């Protein structure tokens, strides 16, 4: 069962990466937010055993972290 989860998580990350490659008009901060949300959703789902609540929580946390990673100077 662990192999199935690992393959599903890898496939989701690859799909998110390919899907985001079409976002040429996004700023770096927007792109980081989207990538963080995608990776966080996958990680949250895997860590909670496929729970939807874990995926949503992971997406929220990942999005916030991705948004703050390369914040422009004020």
RAQUI-V538569 format. One record per pair of residues at least 12 apart in sequence whose ideal C-beta (glycine too) atoms are under 10 Angstrom apart, sorted by the first residue. I is the first residue (numbers start at 1). J is the second residue. D is the distance in whole Angstrom. If there is no record, write none. Layout:
I_J_D ; I_J_D
//
This chain:
1_49_10 ; 2_46_10 ; 5_45_9 ; 5_46_6 ; 5_49_8 ; 5_50_7 ; 6_46_8 ; 8_42_8 ; 8_45_9 ; 8_46_8 ; 8_50_9 ; 9_39_10 ; 9_42_5 ; 9_43_8 ; 9_45_8 ; 9_46_5 ; 9_47_10 ; 10_42_9 ; 11_42_9 ; 12_38_8 ; 12_39_9 ; 12_41_8 ; 12_42_5 ; 12_43_10 ; 12_45_8 ; 12_46_9 ; 12_55_10 ; 13_35_10 ; 13_38_7 ; 13_39_7 ; 13_41_10 ; 13_42_6 ; 13_43_9 ; 15_38_9 ; 15_42_10 ; 16_34_8 ; 16_35_7 ; 16_37_9 ; 16_38_4 ; 16_39_7 ; 16_41_8 ; 16_42_8 ; 17_35_8 ; 17_38_8 ; 17_39_9 ; 19_34_9 ; 19_38_8 ; 20_34_6 ; 20_35_6 ; 20_38_7 ; 23_35_10 ; 27_70_10 ; 27_72_9 ; 28_69_9 ; 28_70_6 ; 28_71_10 ; 28_72_9 ; 29_66_8 ; 29_67_6 ; 29_68_9 ; 29_69_8 ; 29_70_6 ; 29_71_7 ; 29_72_7 ; 30_66_9 ; 30_67_8 ; 31_66_8 ; 31_70_9 ; 32_63_9 ; 32_65_9 ; 32_66_4 ; 32_67_7 ; 32_68_9 ; 32_69_5 ; 32_70_6 ; 32_71_9 ; 33_62_9 ; 33_63_5 ; 33_64_8 ; 33_65_9 ; 33_66_5 ; 33_67_4 ; 33_68_9 ; 33_69_9 ; 34_62_10 ; 34_63_8 ; 34_66_7 ; 34_67_10 ; 35_62_8 ; 35_63_9 ; 35_66_6 ; 35_69_9 ; 36_58_10 ; 36_59_9 ; 36_60_10 ; 36_61_8 ; 36_62_4 ; 36_63_5 ; 36_64_7 ; 36_65_5 ; 36_66_2 ; 36_67_7 ; 36_68_9 ; 36_69_7 ; 37_58_8 ; 37_59_5 ; 37_60_8 ; 37_61_9 ; 37_62_5 ; 37_63_4 ; 37_64_9 ; 37_65_9 ; 37_66_7 ; 37_67_9 ; 38_58_10 ; 38_59_7 ; 38_62_7 ; 38_63_9 ; 38_66_9 ; 39_58_8 ; 39_59_9 ; 39_62_5 ; 39_63_10 ; 39_65_9 ; 39_66_8 ; 40_54_10 ; 40_55_9 ; 40_56_10 ; 40_57_8 ; 40_58_4 ; 40_59_5 ; 40_60_7 ; 40_61_5 ; 40_62_2 ; 40_63_7 ; 40_64_9 ; 40_65_7 ; 40_66_8 ; 41_54_9 ; 41_55_5 ; 41_56_7 ; 41_57_9 ; 41_58_5 ; 41_59_4 ; 41_60_9 ; 41_61_10 ; 41_62_7 ; 41_63_9 ; 42_55_8 ; 42_58_7 ; 42_59_9 ; 42_62_9 ; 43_55_9 ; 43_58_5 ; 43_59_9 ; 43_61_9 ; 43_62_7 ; 44_56_7 ; 44_57_5 ; 44_58_2 ; 44_59_7 ; 44_60_9 ; 44_61_7 ; 44_62_8 ; 45_57_10 ; 45_58_7 ; 45_59_9 ; 46_58_9
//
